[in-house]
Amino acid sequence: QVQLVESGGGLVQPGGSLRLSCAVSRRIFSPYTMGWYRQAPGKQRELVATITNYGDANYADSVKDRFTISRDNSENTLYLQMNSLKSEDTATYYCNTGSCWGQGTQVTVSS
């Protein structure tokens, strides 16, 4: 059974930071491209960032220079460091590889 389990979400004030983690079943972690997506209430799911097995990263324009995606292949874990958070970053964040999705972790940015 393929599993992706996200963690690290929560409530943070604007300008704050959070680090999301995604623990991935060993047999699917490598060598695939992985990504973070998010979905806000009433909106479609959108791409946040992706990273290849070689560490090449791409970001949505809305998070560029604020978010950093990374992966630890030895620990089968995907990360998303989120800095300078804004209210519009509020969403459920999902980890993805291929057709596999995690259950999501809620990020709420509010004062």
Backbone as XML, in Angstrom:
<?xml version="1.0"?>
<chain id="A" units="angstrom">
  <residue number="1" name="GLN">
    <atom name="N" x="0.847" y="-1.185" z="0.000"/>
    <atom name="CA" x="0.000" y="0.000" z="0.000"/>
    <atom name="C" x="0.881" y="1.233" z="0.000"/>
  </residue>
  <residue number="2" name="VAL">
    <atom name="N" x="0.703" y="2.076" z="-1.012"/>
    <atom name="CA" x="1.467" y="3.306" z="-1.086"/>
    <atom name="C" x="0.900" y="4.302" z="-0.098"/>
  </residue>
  <residue number="3" name="GLN">
    <atom name="N" x="1.792" y="4.945" z="0.640"/>
    <atom name="CA" x="1.337" y="5.928" z="1.611"/>
    <atom name="C" x="2.166" y="7.189" z="1.572"/>
  </residue>
  <residue number="4" name="LEU">
    <atom name="N" x="1.479" y="8.315" z="1.679"/>
    <atom name="CA" x="2.108" y="9.609" z="1.862"/>
    <atom name="C" x="1.397" y="10.260" z="3.042"/>
  </residue>
  <residue number="5" name="VAL">
    <atom name="N" x="2.142" y="10.644" z="4.056"/>
    <atom name="CA" x="1.555" y="11.212" z="5.260"/>
    <atom name="C" x="2.170" y="12.577" z="5.535"/>
  </residue>
  <residue number="6" name="GLU">
    <atom name="N" x="1.335" y="13.617" z="5.419"/>
    <atom name="CA" x="1.790" y="14.978" z="5.657"/>
    <atom name="C" x="1.664" y="15.349" z="7.134"/>
  </residue>
  <residue number="7" name="SER">
    <atom name="N" x="2.504" y="16.275" z="7.555"/>
    <atom name="CA" x="2.424" y="16.818" z="8.913"/>
    <atom name="C" x="3.047" y="18.211" z="8.914"/>
  </residue>
  <residue number="8" name="GLY">
    <atom name="N" x="2.833" y="18.939" z="10.008"/>
    <atom name="CA" x="3.483" y="20.229" z="10.173"/>
    <atom name="C" x="2.586" y="21.427" z="9.966"/>
  </residue>
  <residue number="9" name="GLY">
    <atom name="N" x="1.344" y="21.197" z="9.565"/>
    <atom name="CA" x="0.440" y="22.322" z="9.387"/>
    <atom name="C" x="0.019" y="22.926" z="10.722"/>
  </residue>
  <residue number="10" name="GLY">
    <atom name="N" x="-0.690" y="24.048" z="10.637"/>
    <atom name="CA" x="-1.161" y="24.677" z="11.851"/>
    <atom name="C" x="-1.586" y="26.104" z="11.612"/>
  </residue>
  <residue number="11" name="LEU">
    <atom name="N" x="-1.785" y="26.829" z="12.705"/>
    <atom name="CA" x="-2.182" y="28.232" z="12.660"/>
    <atom name="C" x="-0.946" y="29.099" z="12.879"/>
  </residue>
  <residue number="12" name="VAL">
    <atom name="N" x="-0.742" y="30.064" z="12.007"/>
    <atom name="CA" x="0.420" y="30.950" z="12.122"/>
    <atom name="C" x="0.001" y="32.361" z="11.748"/>
  </residue>
  <residue number="13" name="GLN">
    <atom name="N" x="0.658" y="33.342" z="12.331"/>
    <atom name="CA" x="0.365" y="34.727" z="12.012"/>
    <atom name="C" x="1.012" y="35.129" z="10.691"/>
  </residue>
  <residue number="14" name="PRO">
    <atom name="N" x="0.440" y="36.113" z="10.023"/>
    <atom name="CA" x="1.070" y="36.615" z="8.792"/>
    <atom name="C" x="2.520" y="37.005" z="9.058"/>
  </residue>
  <residue number="15" name="GLY">
    <atom name="N" x="3.372" y="36.620" z="8.121"/>
    <atom name="CA" x="4.798" y="36.862" z="8.279"/>
    <atom name="C" x="5.536" y="35.721" z="8.949"/>
  </residue>
  <residue number="16" name="GLY">
    <atom name="N" x="4.803" y="34.774" z="9.487"/>
    <atom name="CA" x="5.409" y="33.653" z="10.173"/>
    <atom name="C" x="5.880" y="32.552" z="9.232"/>
  </residue>
  <residue number="17" name="SER">
    <atom name="N" x="6.354" y="31.468" z="9.844"/>
    <atom name="CA" x="6.905" y="30.347" z="9.075"/>
    <atom name="C" x="6.340" y="29.025" z="9.563"/>
  </residue>
  <residue number="18" name="LEU">
    <atom name="N" x="6.302" y="28.073" z="8.657"/>
    <atom name="CA" x="5.956" y="26.690" z="8.973"/>
    <atom name="C" x="6.792" y="25.785" z="8.096"/>
  </residue>
  <residue number="19" name="ARG">
    <atom name="N" x="7.023" y="24.576" z="8.580"/>
    <atom name="CA" x="7.712" y="23.563" z="7.787"/>
    <atom name="C" x="6.823" y="22.332" z="7.700"/>
  </residue>
  <residue number="20" name="LEU">
    <atom name="N" x="6.423" y="22.005" z="6.495"/>
    <atom name="CA" x="5.627" y="20.811" z="6.261"/>
    <atom name="C" x="6.537" y="19.637" z="5.934"/>
  </residue>
  <residue number="21" name="SER">
    <atom name="N" x="6.110" y="18.454" z="6.367"/>
    <atom name="CA" x="6.835" y="17.225" z="6.061"/>
    <atom name="C" x="5.883" y="16.225" z="5.433"/>
  </residue>
  <residue number="22" name="CYS">
    <atom name="N" x="6.424" y="15.368" z="4.598"/>
    <atom name="CA" x="5.646" y="14.292" z="3.983"/>
    <atom name="C" x="6.481" y="13.022" z="4.043"/>
  </residue>
  <residue number="23" name="ALA">
    <atom name="N" x="6.040" y="12.092" z="4.863"/>
    <atom name="CA" x="6.708" y="10.792" z="4.968"/>
    <atom name="C" x="6.144" y="9.882" z="3.894"/>
  </residue>
  <residue number="24" name="VAL">
    <atom name="N" x="7.025" y="9.277" z="3.125"/>
    <atom name="CA" x="6.616" y="8.520" z="1.945"/>
    <atom name="C" x="7.048" y="7.069" z="2.051"/>
  </residue>
  <residue number="25" name="SER">
    <atom name="N" x="6.148" y="6.169" z="1.615"/>
    <atom name="CA" x="6.508" y="4.757" z="1.556"/>
    <atom name="C" x="7.803" y="4.589" z="0.781"/>
  </residue>
  <residue number="26" name="ARG">
    <atom name="N" x="8.694" y="3.776" z="1.310"/>
    <atom name="CA" x="10.041" y="3.642" z="0.765"/>
    <atom name="C" x="10.045" y="3.271" z="-0.711"/>
  </residue>
  <residue number="27" name="ARG">
    <atom name="N" x="9.149" y="2.418" z="-1.106"/>
    <atom name="CA" x="9.252" y="1.877" z="-2.462"/>
    <atom name="C" x="8.779" y="2.843" z="-3.529"/>
  </residue>
  <residue number="28" name="ILE">
    <atom name="N" x="8.155" y="3.951" z="-3.137"/>
    <atom name="CA" x="7.730" y="4.908" z="-4.161"/>
    <atom name="C" x="8.503" y="6.205" z="-4.078"/>
  </residue>
  <residue number="29" name="PHE">
    <atom name="N" x="9.364" y="6.355" z="-3.081"/>
    <atom name="CA" x="9.978" y="7.663" z="-2.886"/>
    <atom name="C" x="10.953" y="8.011" z="-3.994"/>
  </residue>
  <residue number="30" name="SER">
    <atom name="N" x="11.733" y="7.079" z="-4.392"/>
    <atom name="CA" x="12.781" y="7.351" z="-5.362"/>
    <atom name="C" x="12.606" y="6.418" z="-6.549"/>
  </residue>
  <residue number="31" name="PRO">
    <atom name="N" x="12.800" y="6.886" z="-7.774"/>
    <atom name="CA" x="13.438" y="8.133" z="-8.175"/>
    <atom name="C" x="12.478" y="9.143" z="-8.788"/>
  </residue>
  <residue number="32" name="TYR">
    <atom name="N" x="11.318" y="9.306" z="-8.180"/>
    <atom name="CA" x="10.283" y="10.079" z="-8.829"/>
    <atom name="C" x="10.264" y="11.553" z="-8.424"/>
  </residue>
  <residue number="33" name="THR">
    <atom name="N" x="9.734" y="12.361" z="-9.341"/>
    <atom name="CA" x="9.475" y="13.755" z="-9.004"/>
    <atom name="C" x="8.344" y="13.812" z="-7.995"/>
  </residue>
  <residue number="34" name="MET">
    <atom name="N" x="8.482" y="14.694" z="-7.017"/>
    <atom name="CA" x="7.460" y="14.851" z="-6.004"/>
    <atom name="C" x="7.065" y="16.311" z="-5.918"/>
  </residue>
  <residue number="35" name="GLY">
    <atom name="N" x="5.888" y="16.541" z="-5.348"/>
    <atom name="CA" x="5.428" y="17.919" z="-5.288"/>
    <atom name="C" x="4.499" y="18.196" z="-4.134"/>
  </residue>
  <residue number="36" name="TRP">
    <atom name="N" x="4.329" y="19.476" z="-3.890"/>
    <atom name="CA" x="3.331" y="19.966" z="-2.947"/>
    <atom name="C" x="2.264" y="20.729" z="-3.728"/>
  </residue>
  <residue number="37" name="TYR">
    <atom name="N" x="1.024" y="20.473" z="-3.372"/>
    <atom name="CA" x="-0.116" y="21.170" z="-3.935"/>
    <atom name="C" x="-0.929" y="21.744" z="-2.785"/>
  </residue>
  <residue number="38" name="ARG">
    <atom name="N" x="-1.814" y="22.666" z="-3.089"/>
    <atom name="CA" x="-2.695" y="23.196" z="-2.048"/>
    <atom name="C" x="-4.074" y="23.483" z="-2.618"/>
  </residue>
  <residue number="39" name="GLN">
    <atom name="N" x="-5.044" y="23.447" z="-1.736"/>
    <atom name="CA" x="-6.416" y="23.735" z="-2.140"/>
    <atom name="C" x="-7.077" y="24.573" z="-1.055"/>
  </residue>
  <residue number="40" name="ALA">
    <atom name="N" x="-7.494" y="25.756" z="-1.440"/>
    <atom name="CA" x="-8.222" y="26.634" z="-0.537"/>
    <atom name="C" x="-9.715" y="26.393" z="-0.714"/>
  </residue>
  <residue number="41" name="PRO">
    <atom name="N" x="-10.510" y="26.717" z="0.289"/>
    <atom name="CA" x="-11.961" y="26.513" z="0.193"/>
    <atom name="C" x="-12.538" y="27.217" z="-1.027"/>
  </residue>
  <residue number="42" name="GLY">
    <atom name="N" x="-13.318" y="26.468" z="-1.815"/>
    <atom name="CA" x="-13.960" y="27.036" z="-2.980"/>
    <atom name="C" x="-13.065" y="27.212" z="-4.187"/>
  </residue>
  <residue number="43" name="LYS">
    <atom name="N" x="-11.822" y="26.751" z="-4.080"/>
    <atom name="CA" x="-10.885" y="26.906" z="-5.196"/>
    <atom name="C" x="-10.368" y="25.550" z="-5.646"/>
  </residue>
  <residue number="44" name="GLN">
    <atom name="N" x="-9.800" y="25.541" z="-6.846"/>
    <atom name="CA" x="-9.214" y="24.309" z="-7.370"/>
    <atom name="C" x="-7.853" y="24.054" z="-6.726"/>
  </residue>
  <residue number="45" name="ARG">
    <atom name="N" x="-7.476" y="22.798" z="-6.712"/>
    <atom name="CA" x="-6.153" y="22.440" z="-6.215"/>
    <atom name="C" x="-5.108" y="23.016" z="-7.167"/>
  </residue>
  <residue number="46" name="GLU">
    <atom name="N" x="-4.059" y="23.590" z="-6.593"/>
    <atom name="CA" x="-3.036" y="24.201" z="-7.422"/>
    <atom name="C" x="-1.651" y="23.724" z="-7.004"/>
  </residue>
  <residue number="47" name="LEU">
    <atom name="N" x="-0.752" y="23.757" z="-7.980"/>
    <atom name="CA" x="0.625" y="23.368" z="-7.734"/>
    <atom name="C" x="1.331" y="24.431" z="-6.909"/>
  </residue>
  <residue number="48" name="VAL">
    <atom name="N" x="2.091" y="23.995" z="-5.916"/>
    <atom name="CA" x="2.917" y="24.903" z="-5.130"/>
    <atom name="C" x="4.380" y="24.783" z="-5.556"/>
  </residue>
  <residue number="49" name="ALA">
    <atom name="N" x="4.885" y="23.554" z="-5.559"/>
    <atom name="CA" x="6.289" y="23.338" z="-5.908"/>
    <atom name="C" x="6.515" y="21.874" z="-6.232"/>
  </residue>
  <residue number="50" name="THR">
    <atom name="N" x="7.506" y="21.622" z="-7.091"/>
    <atom name="CA" x="7.918" y="20.261" z="-7.387"/>
    <atom name="C" x="9.431" y="20.145" z="-7.268"/>
  </residue>
  <residue number="51" name="ILE">
    <atom name="N" x="9.895" y="18.911" z="-7.078"/>
    <atom name="CA" x="11.322" y="18.669" z="-7.001"/>
    <atom name="C" x="11.627" y="17.303" z="-7.622"/>
  </residue>
  <residue number="52" name="THR">
    <atom name="N" x="12.651" y="17.258" z="-8.479"/>
    <atom name="CA" x="13.027" y="15.993" z="-9.092"/>
    <atom name="C" x="13.905" y="15.190" z="-8.143"/>
  </residue>
  <residue number="53" name="ASN">
    <atom name="N" x="14.213" y="13.982" z="-8.539"/>
    <atom name="CA" x="15.079" y="13.145" z="-7.724"/>
    <atom name="C" x="16.477" y="13.743" z="-7.633"/>
  </residue>
  <residue number="54" name="TYR">
    <atom name="N" x="16.825" y="14.600" z="-8.588"/>
    <atom name="CA" x="18.147" y="15.219" z="-8.582"/>
    <atom name="C" x="18.169" y="16.550" z="-7.849"/>
  </residue>
  <residue number="55" name="GLY">
    <atom name="N" x="16.994" y="16.972" z="-7.329"/>
    <atom name="CA" x="16.943" y="18.198" z="-6.557"/>
    <atom name="C" x="16.575" y="19.439" z="-7.330"/>
  </residue>
  <residue number="56" name="ASP">
    <atom name="N" x="16.192" y="19.292" z="-8.582"/>
    <atom name="CA" x="15.769" y="20.446" z="-9.368"/>
    <atom name="C" x="14.356" y="20.833" z="-8.955"/>
  </residue>
  <residue number="57" name="ALA">
    <atom name="N" x="14.204" y="22.094" z="-8.552"/>
    <atom name="CA" x="12.932" y="22.555" z="-8.014"/>
    <atom name="C" x="12.270" y="23.583" z="-8.908"/>
  </residue>
  <residue number="58" name="ASN">
    <atom name="N" x="10.946" y="23.563" z="-8.886"/>
    <atom name="CA" x="10.146" y="24.572" z="-9.567"/>
    <atom name="C" x="9.060" y="25.048" z="-8.622"/>
  </residue>
  <residue number="59" name="TYR">
    <atom name="N" x="8.703" y="26.330" z="-8.743"/>
    <atom name="CA" x="7.743" y="26.932" z="-7.832"/>
    <atom name="C" x="6.669" y="27.704" z="-8.573"/>
  </residue>
  <residue number="60" name="ALA">
    <atom name="N" x="5.502" y="27.755" z="-7.970"/>
    <atom name="CA" x="4.473" y="28.666" z="-8.450"/>
    <atom name="C" x="4.952" y="30.094" z="-8.203"/>
  </residue>
  <residue number="61" name="ASP">
    <atom name="N" x="4.587" y="30.992" z="-9.083"/>
    <atom name="CA" x="5.024" y="32.383" z="-8.939"/>
    <atom name="C" x="4.603" y="32.967" z="-7.599"/>
  </residue>
  <residue number="62" name="SER">
    <atom name="N" x="3.454" y="32.530" z="-7.094"/>
    <atom name="CA" x="2.912" y="33.103" z="-5.867"/>
    <atom name="C" x="3.729" y="32.762" z="-4.629"/>
  </residue>
  <residue number="63" name="VAL">
    <atom name="N" x="4.579" y="31.726" z="-4.712"/>
    <atom name="CA" x="5.355" y="31.317" z="-3.534"/>
    <atom name="C" x="6.854" y="31.444" z="-3.756"/>
  </residue>
  <residue number="64" name="LYS">
    <atom name="N" x="7.246" y="31.808" z="-4.961"/>
    <atom name="CA" x="8.671" y="31.918" z="-5.272"/>
    <atom name="C" x="9.333" y="32.907" z="-4.323"/>
  </residue>
  <residue number="65" name="ASP">
    <atom name="N" x="10.512" y="32.563" z="-3.856"/>
    <atom name="CA" x="11.312" y="33.382" z="-2.930"/>
    <atom name="C" x="10.787" y="33.358" z="-1.497"/>
  </residue>
  <residue number="66" name="ARG">
    <atom name="N" x="9.688" y="32.652" z="-1.257"/>
    <atom name="CA" x="9.179" y="32.519" z="0.112"/>
    <atom name="C" x="9.184" y="31.061" z="0.582"/>
  </residue>
  <residue number="67" name="PHE">
    <atom name="N" x="8.914" y="30.142" z="-0.338"/>
    <atom name="CA" x="8.841" y="28.720" z="-0.017"/>
    <atom name="C" x="10.057" y="27.991" z="-0.583"/>
  </residue>
  <residue number="68" name="THR">
    <atom name="N" x="10.472" y="26.930" z="0.108"/>
    <atom name="CA" x="11.562" y="26.092" z="-0.374"/>
    <atom name="C" x="11.172" y="24.628" z="-0.237"/>
  </residue>
  <residue number="69" name="ILE">
    <atom name="N" x="11.210" y="23.905" z="-1.354"/>
    <atom name="CA" x="10.926" y="22.476" z="-1.346"/>
    <atom name="C" x="12.250" y="21.730" z="-1.283"/>
  </residue>
  <residue number="70" name="SER">
    <atom name="N" x="12.256" y="20.644" z="-0.531"/>
    <atom name="CA" x="13.465" y="19.825" z="-0.445"/>
    <atom name="C" x="13.066" y="18.382" z="-0.168"/>
  </residue>
  <residue number="71" name="ARG">
    <atom name="N" x="14.024" y="17.485" z="-0.344"/>
    <atom name="CA" x="13.754" y="16.073" z="-0.101"/>
    <atom name="C" x="14.972" y="15.429" z="0.521"/>
  </residue>
  <residue number="72" name="ASP">
    <atom name="N" x="14.722" y="14.481" z="1.390"/>
    <atom name="CA" x="15.780" y="13.692" z="2.002"/>
    <atom name="C" x="15.573" y="12.261" z="1.547"/>
  </residue>
  <residue number="73" name="ASN">
    <atom name="N" x="16.328" y="11.854" z="0.536"/>
    <atom name="CA" x="16.135" y="10.526" z="-0.042"/>
    <atom name="C" x="16.495" y="9.411" z="0.950"/>
  </residue>
  <residue number="74" name="SER">
    <atom name="N" x="17.384" y="9.701" z="1.875"/>
    <atom name="CA" x="17.769" y="8.673" z="2.847"/>
    <atom name="C" x="16.679" y="8.446" z="3.884"/>
  </residue>
  <residue number="75" name="GLU">
    <atom name="N" x="15.845" y="9.471" z="4.101"/>
    <atom name="CA" x="14.772" y="9.374" z="5.093"/>
    <atom name="C" x="13.393" y="9.251" z="4.443"/>
  </residue>
  <residue number="76" name="ASN">
    <atom name="N" x="13.364" y="9.197" z="3.097"/>
    <atom name="CA" x="12.085" y="9.078" z="2.373"/>
    <atom name="C" x="11.106" y="10.177" z="2.782"/>
  </residue>
  <residue number="77" name="THR">
    <atom name="N" x="11.588" y="11.393" z="2.841"/>
    <atom name="CA" x="10.768" y="12.494" z="3.317"/>
    <atom name="C" x="10.877" y="13.690" z="2.387"/>
  </residue>
  <residue number="78" name="LEU">
    <atom name="N" x="9.739" y="14.314" z="2.163"/>
    <atom name="CA" x="9.650" y="15.540" z="1.376"/>
    <atom name="C" x="9.306" y="16.678" z="2.330"/>
  </residue>
  <residue number="79" name="TYR">
    <atom name="N" x="9.892" y="17.854" z="2.090"/>
    <atom name="CA" x="9.663" y="18.997" z="2.965"/>
    <atom name="C" x="9.201" y="20.209" z="2.163"/>
  </residue>
  <residue number="80" name="LEU">
    <atom name="N" x="8.526" y="21.114" z="2.874"/>
    <atom name="CA" x="8.204" y="22.421" z="2.309"/>
    <atom name="C" x="8.399" y="23.451" z="3.422"/>
  </residue>
  <residue number="81" name="GLN">
    <atom name="N" x="9.445" y="24.251" z="3.290"/>
    <atom name="CA" x="9.683" y="25.344" z="4.227"/>
    <atom name="C" x="8.953" y="26.564" z="3.712"/>
  </residue>
  <residue number="82" name="MET">
    <atom name="N" x="8.070" y="27.096" z="4.546"/>
    <atom name="CA" x="7.245" y="28.233" z="4.135"/>
    <atom name="C" x="7.553" y="29.422" z="5.027"/>
  </residue>
  <residue number="83" name="ASN">
    <atom name="N" x="8.066" y="30.474" z="4.431"/>
    <atom name="CA" x="8.399" y="31.697" z="5.158"/>
    <atom name="C" x="7.547" y="32.854" z="4.663"/>
  </residue>
  <residue number="84" name="SER">
    <atom name="N" x="7.508" y="33.912" z="5.450"/>
    <atom name="CA" x="6.766" y="35.122" z="5.080"/>
    <atom name="C" x="5.342" y="34.777" z="4.658"/>
  </residue>
  <residue number="85" name="LEU">
    <atom name="N" x="4.695" y="33.977" z="5.459"/>
    <atom name="CA" x="3.366" y="33.488" z="5.103"/>
    <atom name="C" x="2.352" y="34.628" z="5.045"/>
  </residue>
  <residue number="86" name="LYS">
    <atom name="N" x="1.422" y="34.470" z="4.111"/>
    <atom name="CA" x="0.370" y="35.454" z="3.887"/>
    <atom name="C" x="-0.995" y="34.790" z="4.092"/>
  </residue>
  <residue number="87" name="SER">
    <atom name="N" x="-2.012" y="35.591" z="4.292"/>
    <atom name="CA" x="-3.350" y="35.032" z="4.495"/>
    <atom name="C" x="-3.781" y="34.198" z="3.286"/>
  </residue>
  <residue number="88" name="GLU">
    <atom name="N" x="-3.319" y="34.602" z="2.103"/>
    <atom name="CA" x="-3.710" y="33.864" z="0.894"/>
    <atom name="C" x="-3.014" y="32.516" z="0.761"/>
  </residue>
  <residue number="89" name="ASP">
    <atom name="N" x="-2.087" y="32.218" z="1.667"/>
    <atom name="CA" x="-1.472" y="30.891" z="1.690"/>
    <atom name="C" x="-2.323" y="29.889" z="2.456"/>
  </residue>
  <residue number="90" name="THR">
    <atom name="N" x="-3.379" y="30.364" z="3.089"/>
    <atom name="CA" x="-4.272" y="29.472" z="3.833"/>
    <atom name="C" x="-4.892" y="28.451" z="2.895"/>
  </residue>
  <residue number="91" name="ALA">
    <atom name="N" x="-4.708" y="27.172" z="3.212"/>
    <atom name="CA" x="-5.196" y="26.092" z="2.360"/>
    <atom name="C" x="-4.864" y="24.757" z="3.022"/>
  </residue>
  <residue number="92" name="THR">
    <atom name="N" x="-5.402" y="23.703" z="2.437"/>
    <atom name="CA" x="-4.945" y="22.367" z="2.788"/>
    <atom name="C" x="-3.826" y="22.008" z="1.823"/>
  </residue>
  <residue number="93" name="TYR">
    <atom name="N" x="-2.709" y="21.581" z="2.359"/>
    <atom name="CA" x="-1.523" y="21.272" z="1.563"/>
    <atom name="C" x="-1.387" y="19.755" z="1.421"/>
  </residue>
  <residue number="94" name="TYR">
    <atom name="N" x="-1.149" y="19.340" z="0.172"/>
    <atom name="CA" x="-1.070" y="17.924" z="-0.151"/>
    <atom name="C" x="0.285" y="17.576" z="-0.749"/>
  </residue>
  <residue number="95" name="CYS">
    <atom name="N" x="0.764" y="16.420" z="-0.372"/>
    <atom name="CA" x="1.978" y="15.850" z="-0.939"/>
    <atom name="C" x="1.567" y="14.921" z="-2.088"/>
  </residue>
  <residue number="96" name="ASN">
    <atom name="N" x="2.369" y="14.907" z="-3.155"/>
    <atom name="CA" x="2.017" y="14.118" z="-4.341"/>
    <atom name="C" x="3.234" y="13.514" z="-5.009"/>
  </residue>
  <residue number="97" name="THR">
    <atom name="N" x="3.048" y="12.295" z="-5.516"/>
    <atom name="CA" x="3.973" y="11.731" z="-6.474"/>
    <atom name="C" x="3.180" y="10.853" z="-7.416"/>
  </residue>
  <residue number="98" name="GLY">
    <atom name="N" x="3.279" y="11.102" z="-8.708"/>
    <atom name="CA" x="2.491" y="10.359" z="-9.689"/>
    <atom name="C" x="1.015" y="10.516" z="-9.398"/>
  </residue>
  <residue number="99" name="SER">
    <atom name="N" x="0.337" y="9.381" z="-9.225"/>
    <atom name="CA" x="-1.098" y="9.403" z="-8.947"/>
    <atom name="C" x="-1.400" y="9.273" z="-7.450"/>
  </residue>
  <residue number="100" name="CYS">
    <atom name="N" x="-0.367" y="9.325" z="-6.633"/>
    <atom name="CA" x="-0.540" y="9.121" z="-5.188"/>
    <atom name="C" x="-0.595" y="10.457" z="-4.446"/>
  </residue>
  <residue number="101" name="TRP">
    <atom name="N" x="-1.546" y="10.533" z="-3.521"/>
    <atom name="CA" x="-1.755" y="11.751" z="-2.732"/>
    <atom name="C" x="-1.821" y="11.425" z="-1.250"/>
  </residue>
  <residue number="102" name="GLY">
    <atom name="N" x="-1.352" y="12.387" z="-0.453"/>
    <atom name="CA" x="-1.547" y="12.262" z="0.970"/>
    <atom name="C" x="-2.927" y="12.762" z="1.360"/>
  </residue>
  <residue number="103" name="GLN">
    <atom name="N" x="-3.187" y="12.742" z="2.676"/>
    <atom name="CA" x="-4.500" y="13.148" z="3.166"/>
    <atom name="C" x="-4.595" y="14.653" z="3.359"/>
  </residue>
  <residue number="104" name="GLY">
    <atom name="N" x="-3.471" y="15.333" z="3.339"/>
    <atom name="CA" x="-3.450" y="16.783" z="3.462"/>
    <atom name="C" x="-3.203" y="17.252" z="4.883"/>
  </residue>
  <residue number="105" name="THR">
    <atom name="N" x="-2.636" y="18.453" z="4.990"/>
    <atom name="CA" x="-2.433" y="19.095" z="6.281"/>
    <atom name="C" x="-2.866" y="20.552" z="6.157"/>
  </residue>
  <residue number="106" name="GLN">
    <atom name="N" x="-3.608" y="21.021" z="7.137"/>
    <atom name="CA" x="-4.199" y="22.351" z="7.060"/>
    <atom name="C" x="-3.205" y="23.421" z="7.507"/>
  </residue>
  <residue number="107" name="VAL">
    <atom name="N" x="-3.096" y="24.457" z="6.693"/>
    <atom name="CA" x="-2.297" y="25.631" z="7.039"/>
    <atom name="C" x="-3.232" y="26.835" z="7.065"/>
  </residue>
  <residue number="108" name="THR">
    <atom name="N" x="-3.263" y="27.508" z="8.202"/>
    <atom name="CA" x="-4.100" y="28.693" z="8.346"/>
    <atom name="C" x="-3.226" y="29.876" z="8.752"/>
  </residue>
  <residue number="109" name="VAL">
    <atom name="N" x="-3.266" y="30.920" z="7.947"/>
    <atom name="CA" x="-2.478" y="32.121" z="8.226"/>
    <atom name="C" x="-3.451" y="33.232" z="8.600"/>
  </residue>
  <residue number="110" name="SER">
    <atom name="N" x="-3.407" y="33.612" z="9.865"/>
    <atom name="CA" x="-4.371" y="34.588" z="10.365"/>
    <atom name="C" x="-3.841" y="35.243" z="11.630"/>
  </residue>
  <residue number="111" name="SER">
    <atom name="N" x="-4.197" y="36.495" z="11.802"/>
    <atom name="CA" x="-3.827" y="37.195" z="13.024"/>
    <atom name="C" x="-4.946" y="37.074" z="14.066"/>
  </residue>
</chain>
